Amino acid sequence: MEKREIIICILLAIVTTNLIRLLPMILIKGQIKNVFLRSFLYYVPYVTLAVMTFPAIIDTTLSPISGLVALAVGIVAAWRGAGLFPVAIICCAIAYLMDSLIGA
């Protein structure tokens, strides 16, 4: 790729990224009153995080079983009121122990 083509690609990426962020602010003025749209926009970050995280939980361990066990234990720990950091530590420890047991 030539230097000119690289610069064009970078400029297109900048324009595309900024359009995605600026277009809603330009088109939507005032507060959104539609209940369905408000609830949809409220849950979008959580769904995006879940879609990116759940496959990684299963795929990054030596065995999918250890990832699923760590996920189940993490869900139980979070359900019982554990914070984000303790749940992450518990899940990492469970995945490590399960991988150690399965890998041995």
Order of alpha helices (4+ residues) and beta strands (2+ residues): alpha-alpha-alpha-alpha
